[in-house]
Amino acid sequence: MALPTNFQFSQGSLQDFADCPRRFQLKYIQRLAWPAVQAEPALENERYMQLGATFHRMVQQFLLGVPAERLAEMAAGDEMLSQWWGNYAQHGPALSGCAQRPEITLSAPMGDYRLVAKYDLVVWPSPPAPSPQPSPKGRGSLDSPLPVGQGLGGSGVRGKITIYDWKTSRKQTRREWLAEKLQTRVYPYLLVRAGAHFITPEGGNEGKSIEPEQIEMVYWFANFPNLPERFAYSTEQFAADEEYITGLIDAIQAIGEEDAPLTDEEWRCKYCLYRSLCNRGVKAGPLDEMEDFDARDEFEFELDFEQIAEVEY
């Protein structure tokens, strides 16, 4: 059984294969729905995922111009969501002087398939004398703004392009863990491949291809707003990522009819829906011990290729 001809690779599907080839086979090739929960307590996990997805939408709506006071009112009904929004209001990226694209989806060909990624936010320097970016404390008011080049949000370098990703993890995700995640490799790589045409000449890119050295990826944690993790990019890393991603896709295409191998790292099975099928345990792992969490991994986005920015050859 092979992949569907219209299959789209993402950081999530590639991460599944890197973590456990059998999980990828069951989930994407056999498309097997298995009655299990990811983490315990299950209802709390479901609620947490919903809150994470809601927070992502709130930030997107704010960046698109929805008044912050309206969003604060929406968050007020839930203590955790209100705390996250308050943390974003106090410690979120300073975007004054920046052009921005929230929730942008990019796509590029990888052999017979495509690689896609949906970004929470991509920013780059805008032309001189921009209008101030309002603080999340209220549209039209700027409360102690951080200028570009200071605080979390500014690079201060003309042509620097920053990828922001919002994380709602309960635990502070370790930097070495993030460095190994496919998201940290796929997002900058695909931005180099497919992002040049939406970085306008006025934004400092002058219509040229994006150089890897222009890119930085920042993980911002709603529960740890003063502890963002930054990852610079480079030409060497781009080449390494292309080789690694291509190798993963080649290995996936080589999967035959027999069962793909299980991971040797059995601790991963605690949070895998297929653990009982693979005789790797029945009970789900505790929610409080999850190393990483991304609501959008659980709420798969549907792709409309009429709206996806892509590179053409």
N, C-alpha and C positions, 0 to 999 in steps of 0.2 A: 504494500500500500504506500503510495507516494504522496507528497505534498500536493494540495490543489494547485492548479496552474496559476491561479490568481492570488496565491498566498503572499502576504506582506510581512516581511521580517520587521520586528521592533526590538527595542532594548529588552522588553519584557520576555518575548519569546526566545531571544538569544540567551538571556540570563537563565531561563528554564533549562535550555540545553546544556549550558555551561555547568549548572548546578547538578543536573541529572538527565542524561539522555533518555532514560525511560519515561521520565515525567513529560518531556517534550513529545515523545512518541504518543503517549496516551492522550495528551491534551490537544495537540495540534494535528496529528496525523490520524489517529483513531477517533479523535473528538469524543472521548469517553466522559460522560457525566457520572461522577461517583459520589454517593451519598455520604459526605463527611464534612466536618467543619475544619476551618483552618487553625483556629486558636480558641482556647477556653478562657473565660466564659464566652460562649458563642454569641449570646445576645449583646453583650458588651462590645465584642469585636465588631459585630455588624453595626452597632451604633457609632463606634469609633470611625469605621470606614465612611459612614454617611456624613459624619461631622467633617472628616478630612475633605471629602468631595465638596461639601458646602463651603468650607473655607477657601478652597481653590476658586470656586465660582464667585465668592465675595471679592477676592482680590482682583479677579478678572473684571468684574463689574465696576469696581472702583477705578481701575486703570482706564476703563472705557468711558468714565465720566459720571457714574452713578454717585450722587452725594454721599459722603462718608457717614453723615448722621443717619441716613436711612439704613445703611448697612449696619451701623452700630445698634440701631433699634432691632434689626433682625437678629443680631447676635445676642441681644440681651436676654433672650428666653432660655439660653443654655450657658451655664457657668464656664464650661471648657471653651466653647466657641467664642464667648465674650473675652476670655483671657487671651486666646489666640489673636483675635482682632485688636485687642488693646496692645499686645506685643508688636503687632505689625504697625499700629499707629505710632508707637514710640520708637521702634527700632528697625522698621522696614527700610528698604533701599531708598536713598536720596536720589530722586530721578530728575531734579532740576537740571535743565540744560541737556537733556537726553531725548532722542527719538526712541520710540518703543513699539514693540509688537507683542502684545499678550496673546497667549494661546495660539501661536503660529504652528502649523503642521508642515513639515518638509518631507520630500520624497526624492529618492535617487535610485537608479537601477543598480542592482548587484547581480551580474550574470543574467540568469533567466527570471529573476525575481526582483522585488523592490525592497528597499529599506526605508522605513518611515519613522518619524519621531514627532511627538507633539510637545512643544516647549511651553512652560509656564510663562516665561517672559524673556525677550531678547531686547537689549538696549544698546544704543551707540550714540556718540555725541551728535547733537543737532547743530544747526547753524548758529552763529553768534546771536546774542540778545534774544533768547527764547522767552516765552511766557513762563512764569513760575509754575512748577508742578505742585498742586495743592497737597498739603499734609492730609493723611487719613483722618485727622481730627475734624475736618470739615472742608467742604469745597469752598474755595474763595478765601480761605485763611491759611496763612503759612506760619506755623508755630515753631520757631527756632529751627529753620530748615538747615540741612547740611548741604553746602555747595558741592558741585561735582569735584571729585578728587579727594573728598573727605568722607569719613564714615563708611558705611557698608556699600553705598550705591555708586560712588563715583570712581572712574578710572583716571580721569584727568589727562588722558592720552588721546589725542585726536586719532580716530580710526580704531580705537579699542572697542571690541564688541563683547558684551557680557551676557552670558546665559544665566538666568536665575531659575532655580527650582525650589519650590516650597515643600518642606517636609514637615509632617505632623507626627513624627515618631515619638513614642513615649520616652525612649532612651536616647541619649546623645550618641548618635551613630559615630563609630570610630572612623578616623580619617583613613586608616589603612583599609578598612572595609569598603569605604566609598571609592577609594582609588582602584579597587579591583572590580567594582560594579560595571556592568556593561553600559549603564546610563552615562557614566563618566567618560566612556570611550565613544559611544555612538553619537551623543549629542554634539560635541565639538566636531567630530569627523563629518557628520552629515551637514553641519552648518558650513563647513569649508566647501563641501561638494555642491550644495544646493541653495545656499543662502545669499549669494552675491546680488541677485537681482532685486531683492527687497531692501538691501542696504543702499540707500540712494546716494547720488553724488554729493548732495548737500550734507549727508551724514558723514562725510569724510572718506568714503571708500572710492569715490571718483569712478564708479562703474567698473572697477577692476575686480579680479577674483579676490576672494578673501584669503589672506595669508594665515596659516595656523597661529603664528605669533600674535595676531590681533585678538585672539579669542581667550577669554577666561570664563570658567564655569564656577558659579557660586551656589552652594546649597545653603538655604536659609531655613532655620528650624523654628517653628512656631512655639515650641516649648522651651527653646534655648536661644532667644533672639539675639543675644550678644555673642554667640559662638558660631558664626558662619564658617563654612569650610570653602576655601578657594582653590581652584586647580587651574594653573596656567597651561597653555597648549603650545606645541612646537611642531616644526616640520618633521622632526624625528618621531615624535609621538604619533603624528598623523600617519606616517608610513607604517609604524608598528601596529596601529589600530586597523589600518586597511588590511594588513596581512592577517591579523588575528580574526577580524570579522569575516573575511573571505574564507579563512580556514574553518571557522565554525559552520558557515553555510555549506561548504564542500562536504564536511563531515555529516551534516544533517541530510544532504542529498544522497549520501551513501547508506543511509539506514535502509535495511531490507525488511523482509517479512518477519524475521525472527525478532524476539524481544530485544530491545536495546538494553545496554548494560545499566544497572543501578549505580547510583553514586556510592563511592566509598566513604563519604562523609555522612554517616548515618544520623548525625544530629540535625541535618537538614530535613529529615523525614518527619520530624515532629510537627512541622508546619505545612506539610504536603497533603493535599486531599487524597492522594492515592496510597498513603502509607499502609492501610490495612490490606489493600489489593496486593501490595508487594511484600506482605508479611514483615513490615517494618514497624509494627505497633498499631494500636487502635486509638489510644487517647491522644488528643491534640495537645500541642505545647501551650504553656501559659502565655497569655497576651502580654503580660508585663515583661517577659523575657525576650520578646521579639527584637532582634538586632536592628532591623530596618522595616519601614512601613511606608507604603505609597498607596494612597487610596485609588489612584488611577490604574494601578496594576489589577485591582479587583473590579473596577468599573471600566471595562474595555470601551474605548471610544470607537465610534463607527466612522469610517473614512468615506468622505465624499470627494472623489478625485476631481470634481469640478472646482473645488475650493482649495486644493492642496497645491502649494508652491513646489515646483520640481525643477530639476536640472534637465536640460535637453541635450541630446547628442545627435 
